[in-house]
Amino acid sequence: MSQDHEIETLFKNNRQWVAEVTREDPDFFVRTASQQTPKYLWIGCSDSRVTPNQITGLPPGQLFVHRNIANVINESDLNCMSVVDFAVRVLQVRHVIVCGHYGCAGVHAAMGDITQGPLDDWLDGVRALWDHNKGDLLKGSLETAKDRMTELNVRKQMLSLCRTPSIEHAWRHQNSLQIHGWIYGLKNGLLRSLYPDIGSISQRTRAESESSGL
């Protein structure tokens, strides 16, 4: 076993967590090991301060999760597309939540055009969104522009998700599936819905017409 104190702390915390959970619910691990039946897929940012199960108050087994820098949804990303397809087709989730957060370093990096290497390619779509909207956003303060860009990025990724084959297939087969666009506030811990939910191809078409340029 590693002698590194920082790593040992994680194992110690794990054992304490197991003891606490077992004490409160002796059958917890037997029950959760048998199956997962989440109603929700969460697509969010990898930021260590945004912990989906904790901020939604959901226990393990209730929330299927995919996270990456700046909660980007791109059809060329096989990881994300596999998660979406599995969640929709196999787990049959009823809600997909695209959640950004204020203070997102990924969004800020795209705005500052300071990225390099793989991250530069990854944030290309977010950078294009900034280039398209920065004239209007910079009419106010930079902090306000950062917050608004984070919100617009949620909308962009929400619409990108709605165009994926897995989501379209579910809607064409009349499956009940709602797409949600949320934002999380690091300073107050609150979640907020930013945009109307999308639950059909017709609703997606209407949302796209109202969000020209995203």
Residue, then its C-alpha position, 0 to 999 in steps of 0.5 A: m500500500s502506498q506510503d504517500h500520506e495524501i493518498e492514504t487519506l483517501f483510503k481512510n476517508n473511504r473506510q469511514w464513509v463505508a462505516e457511516v453508510t453501513r451503520e445508517d443503512p445496512d443493506f445499502f451496498v447489497r441493494t446498489a450493487s444489484q442494479q442502477t436505475p437512474k432517472y437522470l443523466w447529468i452532463g457537466c463540467s469536470d470542475s472539482r467544486v461541482t459534485p453532481n450527487q452532492i448538490t442534487g442530494l441524490p444517492p449513488g445509483q440515481l444519477f448517471v454522470h458525464r463530465n468534461i471541461a466546460n460541459v462540451i457536447n460534441e458528436s465527434d466525442l465518442n466518450c460523450m456520445s457513448v454515455v448519452d446512448f447508453a443512458v437513453r437506450v439502455l438505462q432509459v433515463r427520463h431527463v438529461i441535464v446539461c449543467g454549467h457553472y459560474g466561474c468556469a475556467g474552461v469558458h474563461a480560457a476560451m474567452g481569453d484565447i489562451t489555450q494550447g494543445p488538446l485543450d485548444d481544440w477541445l474549446d474551439g466551439v466555445r471560442a467560436l461562441w465567444d467570437h460571435n457574441k463578444g461584441d454585445l457581451l463586452k458592452g457591460s463589465l468583464e465579469t458580467a460577460k463571463d457569467r453570460m458566456t457561461e449561460l450561453n455555453v449551456r444553451k449551445q451544448m443543450l442544443s448540440l445534445c438535442r441534435t445527436p442521433s440518440i436523442e432524436h431516435a428517442w423522440r421519434h419513437q415517442n419516448s418521454l425524454q426531457i433536456h434541461g439547461w441549468i447553471y450552478g452558482l459556486k458562491n451560493g450552491l444553488l442550481r437554476s434552470l436557465y432555459p425552457d426544457i426541450g422534449s421533442i423535435s418540434q420544441r428543438t426546432r423552435a429553440e434553435s430558431e430562437s437561438s440563432g448563432l449558437 
